[in-house]
Amino acid sequence: MPFKRYVEIGRVALVNYGEDYGKLVVIVDVLDQNRALVDAPDMVRSQMNFKRLSLTDIKIDIKRVPKKKELLAAMEAAGKLNNF
């Protein structure tokens, strides 16, 4: 069975540790082998360690490091977060 959940731009992840525990975030850029730049509608864009993220099967089609407005529009257009 092939692996399906890769760390990639647009991948939706669930925060599993820290003050943002339980929030859904979107990976907008990969900084290095241990960290990603994540963003969500209700939080400030920040870097997060991969150990704090649980990847989901949901992927949103966005470009690298979109503006907040573009990210929100892409999330609404995808409509996939309502299924989670």
GUBA-513422 format. One record per residue: chain; residue number from 1; residue in three letters; x, y, z of N, C-alpha, C, O in turn. Coordinates in pm, whole numbers. Layout:
REM GUBA-513422
A, NUM, ALA, X, Y, Z, X, Y, Z, X, Y, Z, X, Y, Z
...
***
This chain:
REM GUBA-513422
A, 1, MET, 85, -117, 0, 0, 0, 0, 90, 124, 0, 168, 142, 93
A, 2, PRO, 81, 209, -101, 169, 325, -110, 132, 432, -8, 18, 443, 36
A, 3, PHE, 232, 511, 27, 213, 620, 121, 141, 734, 51, 179, 770, -60
A, 4, LYS, 37, 791, 112, -45, 893, 47, -31, 1032, 107, -64, 1131, 41
A, 5, ARG, 16, 1042, 228, 19, 1172, 296, 162, 1228, 296, 242, 1197, 384
A, 6, TYR, 191, 1310, 198, 322, 1373, 188, 315, 1515, 240, 210, 1580, 235
A, 7, VAL, 428, 1563, 291, 437, 1703, 331, 453, 1783, 203, 554, 1772, 134
A, 8, GLU, 353, 1863, 171, 354, 1942, 48, 272, 2068, 69, 190, 2077, 160
A, 9, ILE, 295, 2165, -17, 223, 2292, -8, 75, 2267, -37, 40, 2208, -139
A, 10, GLY, -9, 2314, 53, -152, 2295, 39, -207, 2180, 123, -328, 2163, 132
A, 11, ARG, -120, 2101, 184, -165, 1988, 266, -225, 2042, 396, -165, 2127, 461
A, 12, VAL, -341, 1994, 433, -406, 2032, 558, -356, 1938, 667, -348, 1817, 648
A, 13, ALA, -323, 1997, 782, -270, 1919, 894, -344, 1958, 1022, -400, 2066, 1033
A, 14, LEU, -341, 1868, 1116, -401, 1890, 1248, -288, 1909, 1348, -197, 1827, 1354
A, 15, VAL, -294, 2016, 1426, -191, 2042, 1526, -215, 1949, 1644, -325, 1946, 1700
A, 16, ASN, -113, 1871, 1682, -130, 1771, 1787, -57, 1805, 1916, -51, 1721, 2007
A, 17, TYR, -1, 1926, 1926, 72, 1962, 2047, 83, 2114, 2054, 92, 2181, 1951
A, 18, GLY, 83, 2170, 2175, 106, 2312, 2194, -21, 2392, 2213, -129, 2337, 2233
A, 19, GLU, -5, 2522, 2206, -119, 2611, 2233, -223, 2609, 2121, -338, 2648, 2143
A, 20, ASP, -186, 2565, 2003, -280, 2554, 1891, -334, 2413, 1875, -382, 2378, 1767
A, 21, TYR, -328, 2333, 1980, -372, 2194, 1976, -515, 2182, 1924, -605, 2252, 1970
A, 22, GLY, -534, 2093, 1827, -667, 2067, 1774, -709, 2155, 1657, -817, 2135, 1601
A, 23, LYS, -626, 2251, 1618, -661, 2339, 1507, -617, 2277, 1374, -517, 2206, 1367
A, 24, LEU, -694, 2305, 1271, -656, 2265, 1135, -576, 2378, 1072, -618, 2494, 1075
A, 25, VAL, -461, 2344, 1016, -375, 2442, 951, -342, 2393, 810, -359, 2276, 779
A, 26, VAL, -296, 2485, 727, -255, 2452, 590, -106, 2482, 577, -60, 2589, 618
A, 27, ILE, -31, 2388, 521, 112, 2410, 497, 124, 2500, 375, 79, 2464, 266
A, 28, VAL, 186, 2619, 393, 203, 2712, 282, 346, 2717, 230, 370, 2767, 120
A, 29, ASP, 442, 2665, 307, 581, 2657, 262, 656, 2558, 351, 625, 2544, 469
A, 30, VAL, 754, 2491, 293, 841, 2401, 368, 972, 2475, 390, 1039, 2510, 293
A, 31, LEU, 1008, 2498, 517, 1128, 2576, 548, 1254, 2492, 543, 1353, 2531, 480
A, 32, ASP, 1253, 2377, 607, 1364, 2283, 601, 1310, 2144, 632, 1189, 2123, 628
A, 33, GLN, 1398, 2050, 662, 1352, 1913, 682, 1275, 1892, 811, 1219, 1784, 831
A, 34, ASN, 1270, 1991, 898, 1200, 1976, 1026, 1084, 2073, 1047, 1003, 2053, 1137
A, 35, ARG, 1074, 2178, 965, 976, 2282, 991, 900, 2324, 865, 950, 2313, 753
A, 36, ALA, 778, 2370, 888, 695, 2421, 779, 632, 2553, 823, 613, 2578, 942
A, 37, LEU, 600, 2635, 725, 525, 2758, 749, 378, 2723, 733, 336, 2677, 627
A, 38, VAL, 299, 2745, 838, 158, 2707, 836, 71, 2830, 857, 114, 2930, 914
A, 39, ASP, -52, 2820, 810, -147, 2929, 824, -287, 2872, 837, -315, 2762, 789
A, 40, ALA, -374, 2946, 901, -514, 2909, 918, -595, 3037, 929, -540, 3143, 960
A, 41, PRO, -725, 3030, 904, -808, 3152, 911, -807, 3220, 1047, -818, 3342, 1055
A, 42, ASP, -796, 3143, 1154, -807, 3199, 1288, -674, 3210, 1362, -673, 3222, 1485
A, 43, MET, -561, 3205, 1290, -432, 3218, 1356, -335, 3295, 1268, -358, 3314, 1149
A, 44, VAL, -226, 3341, 1330, -122, 3413, 1258, -31, 3313, 1190, -3, 3206, 1246
A, 45, ARG, 15, 3345, 1071, 107, 3257, 998, 234, 3238, 1081, 293, 3335, 1128
A, 46, SER, 274, 3113, 1101, 390, 3085, 1184, 458, 2957, 1138, 402, 2880, 1061
A, 47, GLN, 579, 2937, 1188, 650, 2814, 1156, 619, 2710, 1263, 600, 2743, 1380
A, 48, MET, 614, 2585, 1221, 579, 2478, 1313, 660, 2354, 1279, 684, 2323, 1162
A, 49, ASN, 702, 2284, 1382, 779, 2162, 1366, 687, 2051, 1315, 570, 2045, 1353
A, 50, PHE, 741, 1963, 1229, 660, 1854, 1175, 613, 1757, 1283, 511, 1690, 1266
A, 51, LYS, 685, 1749, 1393, 644, 1660, 1502, 513, 1707, 1566, 443, 1628, 1629
A, 52, ARG, 481, 1834, 1550, 358, 1889, 1606, 239, 1880, 1511, 128, 1921, 1546
A, 53, LEU, 261, 1825, 1392, 155, 1819, 1291, 118, 1675, 1259, 204, 1588, 1248
A, 54, SER, -11, 1651, 1243, -61, 1523, 1193, -122, 1552, 1056, -221, 1625, 1046
A, 55, LEU, -65, 1494, 952, -111, 1520, 816, -246, 1452, 792, -271, 1343, 842
A, 56, THR, -331, 1518, 714, -460, 1462, 677, -458, 1427, 528, -360, 1455, 459
A, 57, ASP, -564, 1367, 479, -576, 1333, 337, -618, 1453, 253, -621, 1444, 130
A, 58, ILE, -652, 1563, 316, -704, 1679, 246, -590, 1764, 190, -493, 1792, 260
A, 59, LYS, -602, 1803, 64, -503, 1891, 1, -577, 2000, -74, -672, 1973, -148
A, 60, ILE, -533, 2124, -55, -592, 2240, -121, -496, 2286, -230, -375, 2291, -207
A, 61, ASP, -549, 2320, -345, -465, 2364, -456, -432, 2512, -440, -513, 2599, -473
A, 62, ILE, -311, 2542, -389, -265, 2679, -371, -122, 2689, -423, -54, 2589, -441
A, 63, LYS, -78, 2813, -446, 61, 2834, -484, 144, 2852, -356, 89, 2857, -246
A, 64, ARG, 273, 2860, -372, 363, 2871, -257, 349, 3009, -193, 353, 3110, -263
A, 65, VAL, 334, 3014, -62, 321, 3133, 22, 217, 3232, -33, 251, 3343, -73
A, 66, PRO, 90, 3190, -34, -15, 3281, -81, -48, 3386, 25, -18, 3368, 143
A, 67, LYS, -108, 3493, -18, -155, 3593, 76, -273, 3534, 152, -336, 3439, 107
A, 68, LYS, -302, 3591, 267, -410, 3540, 353, -544, 3538, 278, -621, 3442, 289
A, 69, LYS, -570, 3642, 201, -695, 3652, 126, -705, 3540, 22, -812, 3481, 4
A, 70, GLU, -594, 3510, -47, -593, 3404, -147, -612, 3267, -82, -680, 3180, -137
A, 71, LEU, -551, 3249, 35, -564, 3122, 107, -709, 3099, 150, -762, 2989, 134
A, 72, LEU, -772, 3202, 204, -912, 3189, 247, -1004, 3159, 129, -1096, 3079, 141
A, 73, ALA, -978, 3223, 15, -1059, 3198, -104, -1042, 3054, -153, -1139, 2990, -193
A, 74, ALA, -919, 3004, -150, -893, 2867, -194, -956, 2766, -99, -1006, 2662, -142
A, 75, MET, -955, 2797, 31, -1016, 2706, 129, -1167, 2701, 111, -1228, 2595, 121
A, 76, GLU, -1228, 2816, 84, -1373, 2819, 62, -1410, 2749, -69, -1511, 2679, -76
A, 77, ALA, -1328, 2769, -171, -1356, 2707, -301, -1345, 2555, -293, -1422, 2483, -356
A, 78, ALA, -1249, 2507, -215, -1231, 2362, -202, -1346, 2303, -121, -1396, 2196, -156
A, 79, GLY, -1387, 2371, -15, -1499, 2323, 66, -1473, 2191, 135, -1567, 2125, 179
A, 80, LYS, -1348, 2150, 144, -1315, 2020, 200, -1304, 2021, 352, -1312, 1916, 415
A, 81, LEU, -1285, 2138, 411, -1267, 2144, 555, -1397, 2114, 628, -1394, 2074, 745
A, 82, ASN, -1509, 2131, 562, -1637, 2099, 626, -1655, 1949, 643, -1729, 1905, 731
A, 83, ASN, -1587, 1870, 560, -1598, 1725, 569, -1515, 1667, 682, -1539, 1554, 725
A, 84, PHE, -1418, 1744, 732, -1328, 1690, 833, -1395, 1682, 968, -1333, 1638, 1065
***
